[in-house]
Amino acid sequence: VSLPRRSRLSGEDRLLAWLRSRYALPHLGDDAAMLALDRPFAVTTDSQIEGVHFPPGLDPGRIARRLLAINLSDLAAMGAEPRFAFLALAVPEGFAHRRFFRALLAACRPHGVELAGGDLARSPRLTYAVLTLLGTLPSRGRWLRRDGARPGQRLWLGGTVGESAAGQLLAAMGTAGKLESSEGVGTESPAIRRAARHALDRHLEPRPQLDLGRWLGRRKAGGALDVSDGLARDLHRLCRASGCGATVDGAALPLAPRFAELCRALDRDPLELALAGGEDYVLLFTLPPGLAPPQEFCCTEIGSIDAGTKVRCTRAGRTRALPPLGWDHLGM
Amino acid sequence: VSLPRRSRLSGEDRLLAWLRSRYALPHLGDDAAMLALDRPFAVTTDSQIEGVHFPPGLDPGRIARRLLAINLSDLAAMGAEPRFAFLALAVPEGFAHRRFFRALLAACRPHGVELAGGDLARSPRLTYAVLTLLGTLPSRGRWLRRDGARPGQRLWLGGTVGESAAGQLLAAMGTAGKLESSEGVGTESPAIRRAARHALDRHLEPRPQLDLGRWLGRRKAGGALDVSDGLARDLHRLCRASGCGATVDGAALPLAPRFAELCRALDRDPLELALAGGEDYVLLFTLPPGLAPPQEFCCTEIGSIDAGTKVRCTRAGRTRALPPLGWDHLGM
């Protein structure tokens, strides 16, 4: 049974003073951030837990960037303009807070995100970080919703799938430190080692597709969400919300360079990782036939939205049911 | 190295379906909650961590109510009207999710709070819960700010202090289960056992002072915050933000019935717990002389706001510096 510690200015107050002296953070410091917005906004919250979402011992800067990226991806999936962030951070003794905040605020800047509030706590063992993001509806934009898919629309992906899952498998094979120097990849070929480093990087630092989301919000997009729990599971969610079915062309799925070779080295089926791996953080969306995103977004048409409720996948000329494979956060 | 699990509908999706079938939660289900507010609003975020903020093994319903209460207390300290909640919940296997959500939503109802978003995750060991609350500025209200105290104003407390810290010491002496049946209190007297149960309850289920906060927002209140890290530390924060000093009358501090006896049984100094204990979740605020809150709020005048920057406490006729005792979340 221990009583609280004493010090002139608490560590929390000192960290806050340090933050406010170095960054323009006008909303920090009171019991809550006072805001006013004259347009609709979207709010999302997402967690990053050591040993669950990222490997133990990961650099605090990378944790911060990953935390921001996966939250931004949710706003991208709404077509929103990111504005304000609220952080809850619980870390064990000795955590490099300033390193974390420097990286977080540096990553916030290009997206126009302001850290407007937060809560700091001591965690008995692991690092837990939760970010809540508030983003506004752009002028001339509409919200992208997951219930907007309609039969006859084409199904699109904003980038490659499966690579992040390969990166997660690599991360689980060794400590983060070892992996950063690309040991522990389990292969001799320099090309596959490069692919492995790329997969690890893709897993650790996802790139939220905010520009694509805003483009979709200005166009006649149908339904949209970001692929976080696996393409198959998230496609089922899109179809369930929209009351429709879909057919995916397995051969059309966009894969990273040398992905098949990397999967062979990892003893995994590429299509399985692509369909069920998760944490891809690319947008899955539908568009009317004949409309395609600009080439710069590197999107791929992967199938169609159908009447009915069946979700199917075509592979080697055969069409079969696609079960909702993927990550289950409760594992029930 | 394990791959994601498979099931027809994920545990997360099933929980979400269960929630939406039983409660009116129109904003749940997309990547982010889509909102629009025509008035200013305040956002706060706060964490509850097993073994840090509440004893291991605490009933999920109590965890939910405590999580909501400490967040509501931040909105109370702003004079805000609670509106929307966003939950991040990470729990070990076997956690009773539905019990948690039933209690959370039951506790939200009387405050008009709608659960509008969230994130569920598996935690390797401990329960981590983070709630972000959004509250609006009431019509005819002003924000209560911590930088609004001015010399000459009177200093007030919204309720007793120290009791929650006594409850925390009791909680740390045994498991929550034992304590609920009032064993492990370490005393024979029924009156002290009652005081102990009351202290434990006060610690586990704080009562946010929302009505008092709104009353203050409609009056000429000066500065305000909620006492979460100890009266002394939070008074220093109020004074630092407002650029003033304060003198507390130690004899005026409101204490719970039989608090001195309970402290004797716990071998603690009552004034120390009252000044430095923390987690009281009562409002600390200033008012111009001659203005007092209605009796129903049970507030107590405990001192004055002074020119200068000194924070002092008068006890037994002597006035001494009051150091910023209290809880430090980083313990640095």
Interface residues (C-beta under 8 A of the other chain):
Chain A: V1 L3 P4 R5 R6 S7 R8 L9 S10 G11 E12 D13 R14 L15 G29 D30 D31 A32 A33 M34 L35 A36 L37 R39 P40 F41 A42 V43 T44 T45 D46 S47 I49 G51 V52 H53 D74 L75 A77 M78 A80 F84 F86 L87 A88 A90 E93 H97 A116 G117 G118 D119 L120 A121 R122 S123 P124 R125 L126 Y128 V130 T132 L133 L134 G135 W143 R145 R146 D147 L169 A172 M173 L225 D226 D229 G230 R233 R237 A241 A276 G277 G278 P323 P324 L325 G326 W327 D328 H329 L330 G331 M332
Chain B: V1 L3 P4 R5 R6 S7 R8 L9 S10 G11 E12 D13 R14 L15 G29 D30 D31 A32 A33 M34 L35 A36 L37 R39 P40 F41 A42 V43 T44 T45 D46 S47 I49 G51 V52 H53 D74 L75 A77 M78 A80 F84 F86 L87 A88 A90 E93 H97 A116 G117 G118 D119 L120 A121 R122 S123 P124 R125 L126 Y128 V130 T132 L133 L134 G135 W143 R145 R146 D147 L169 A172 M173 L225 D226 D229 G230 R233 R237 A241 A276 G277 G278 P323 P324 L325 G326 W327 D328 H329 L330 G331 M332
